[in-house]
C-alpha cells in the first residue's frame, strides 16, 4: 500500500496541470500592464512616497528606450508622459532636484516615483530609501527639448526669511555673476534658496 502511494505521487503531472501551473507562475512574475500617459499642465503636482533604484538596473533599457544610467537625473513614473521634467522636493529635509521622466514605475502601490541614484543622492534619501516627496511638473517634453540640455547649480543656502537670502546673494554677487535666489514652497512654507553656478555636468 505504501509503495503504491509513493508510485502515484511520483507520476508525471498531466499536460493540463503543467499548463495551469505555468500560467499562474507567469502571471505572478508579470509586470503590471502599461498605463496610458495622462494629460499634464505646468505646475500640476502630487504628493506621496518616492523610492530610488540604481546598480541593479544599470545599463538596462528603460521604457523610453534609453539605457538606464543611475548617475543621470532621471525618474520612473506610472503615467506622466516620457520626457516630462518634474521638480521633486524631499519633504523631510526641503532638498529639491529637477529630473526627467524616462521610465515607468514604481510598481509598488503606495509609491508615486522611482528616482535614479544620482537624484536620490542629491535629495538625501539614499539611506532612508523611501521618503515623502512633492512632485511638480516643471517642463513639458517639447519645452524641455527647446530649452536645450539640463544645467546644474550648487545650493549654498536656504532661508525662511527672504531678507537673509538677499544678504547672502549680495555677498556673493561681487564675485559670482551667476548667483540667484529661487523661491519654493514646501509643505505650505516658503523658502528662499540661494544657488550658484551654471554647469554642464554634475561635479
C-alpha positions in Angstrom: 0.0 0.0 0.0 2.8 2.4 0.9 4.7 1.6 -2.3 1.7 2.2 -4.5 1.1 5.5 -2.8 4.7 6.6 -3.4 4.4 5.5 -7.0 1.3 7.5 -7.6 3.0 10.6 -6.0 5.8 10.3 -8.5 3.7 10.1 -11.6 4.3 13.0 -14.0 1.7 15.7 -13.9 -0.7 15.9 -16.8 -0.2 18.5 -19.6 -3.2 20.4 -18.4 -1.8 20.7 -14.9 1.5 21.8 -16.3 -0.2 24.5 -18.4 -2.2 25.8 -15.5 0.8 25.9 -13.1 3.0 27.6 -15.8 0.3 30.2 -16.4 0.0 31.0 -12.8 3.8 31.4 -12.4 3.9 33.8 -15.4 1.0 35.8 -14.1 2.7 36.2 -10.8 6.0 37.4 -12.4 4.5 39.7 -15.0 4.8 43.4 -14.5 1.6 45.4 -14.2 0.1 46.5 -17.6 1.3 49.8 -19.0 -0.8 52.8 -18.2 -1.6 55.4 -20.9 0.1 58.8 -20.3 -2.2 61.3 -18.8 -2.7 64.9 -19.9 -0.4 67.3 -18.0 -0.1 71.0 -17.4 2.8 73.0 -15.9 2.5 73.3 -12.2 0.4 70.3 -11.6 1.6 68.4 -8.5 1.1 65.3 -6.4 2.4 64.3 -3.0 3.4 60.8 -1.9 6.3 58.4 -1.3 9.3 58.1 -3.6 12.0 55.4 -3.7 15.1 55.0 -5.8 16.9 52.5 -8.0 20.5 52.1 -9.1 23.2 49.4 -9.6 20.8 46.5 -10.2 19.3 48.3 -13.2 22.4 50.0 -14.5 22.7 49.5 -18.3 19.2 48.1 -18.8 16.7 49.6 -21.2 14.1 52.0 -19.8 10.6 52.3 -21.0 11.7 55.2 -23.2 14.3 53.0 -24.9 17.2 54.8 -23.3 19.8 52.9 -21.4 19.4 53.5 -17.7 22.3 55.5 -16.2 22.0 55.8 -12.4 24.3 58.8 -12.5 21.8 60.9 -14.5 18.9 62.9 -13.1 16.0 60.7 -14.2 12.9 59.1 -12.7 10.3 56.5 -13.3 6.6 57.5 -13.1 3.5 55.5 -13.9 1.7 57.8 -16.2 3.4 61.1 -16.8 4.5 61.4 -20.5 8.0 60.3 -21.0 10.3 63.3 -21.4 8.4 65.4 -18.8 10.6 67.2 -16.3 9.4 67.4 -12.7 10.8 69.2 -9.6 11.0 66.8 -6.7 11.2 68.1 -3.2 12.1 65.8 -0.2 9.5 66.9 2.4 11.7 65.6 5.2 14.6 68.0 4.6 13.5 70.5 2.0 16.0 69.5 -0.7 14.8 69.7 -4.3 16.0 68.4 -7.7 14.7 68.5 -11.2 14.6 65.2 -13.0 13.4 63.9 -16.4 10.8 61.1 -16.5 12.2 58.4 -18.9 10.9 55.2 -17.3 7.8 53.6 -16.0 7.2 52.6 -12.3 7.3 52.2 -9.4 5.2 49.1 -9.3 4.5 49.3 -5.5 1.0 50.6 -4.8 1.9 53.2 -2.1 4.7 54.9 -4.1 4.4 57.6 -6.8 8.0 57.9 -8.1 11.3 56.0 -8.5 14.4 58.2 -8.7 17.8 57.4 -10.1 20.6 57.1 -7.6 22.0 60.5 -8.6 18.7 62.2 -7.9 18.2 60.3 -4.6 21.7 61.3 -3.5 21.0 65.0 -4.1 17.8 64.7 -2.2 19.5 63.0 0.8 17.3 59.8 0.5 19.8 57.1 -0.3 20.0 56.0 3.3 16.3 56.1 4.2 15.4 54.5 0.8 11.8 55.8 0.8 10.8 59.4 1.7 7.7 61.7 1.3 8.0 64.0 -1.7 6.2 66.6 -3.6 6.4 66.2 -7.4 5.6 69.3 -9.6 5.6 69.3 -13.4 8.2 72.0 -14.3 8.8 71.4 -18.0 6.9 69.6 -20.7 8.7 67.4 -23.3 8.5 70.0 -26.1 9.6 72.8 -23.8 12.5 70.7 -22.5 13.8 70.0 -26.0 13.6 73.7 -26.9 15.4 74.6 -23.7 18.4 72.5 -24.5 20.5 70.3 -22.2 20.0 70.4 -18.4 22.3 72.6 -16.4 23.4 72.2 -12.8 23.7 74.7 -9.9 25.0 74.5 -6.3 22.7 75.5 -3.5 24.6 77.5 -0.9 21.8 78.5 1.4 18.1 78.0 2.1 16.2 80.6 4.2 12.7 81.1 5.5 13.3 84.9 5.5 13.8 86.5 2.1 16.0 89.2 3.7 18.5 86.6 4.8 18.7 85.1 1.3 19.2 88.6 -0.2 22.1 89.3 2.1 23.8 86.1 1.1 23.0 86.9 -2.6 24.6 90.4 -2.3 27.7 89.0 -0.5 28.3 86.5 -3.4 27.2 88.7 -6.3 30.5 90.6 -6.2 32.5 87.5 -7.0 29.9 85.3 -8.8 27.8 86.7 -11.6 25.7 83.5 -11.8 24.2 83.6 -8.3 20.4 83.6 -8.0 17.5 83.3 -5.5 14.9 80.6 -6.2 11.6 80.8 -4.3 10.0 77.5 -3.5 7.1 76.2 -1.3 7.5 73.1 0.8 4.5 71.9 2.8 2.9 75.3 2.6 6.0 77.1 3.9 8.0 79.5 1.7 11.8 79.1 1.3 14.3 81.3 -0.5 17.2 79.3 -1.9 20.5 80.8 -3.0 22.1 78.9 -5.8 25.4 79.5 -7.7 26.7 78.2 -11.0 25.6 77.1 -14.4 27.4 73.9 -15.0 27.0 71.4 -17.9 27.9 68.4 -15.7 27.3 67.4 -12.2 30.6 67.7 -10.2 
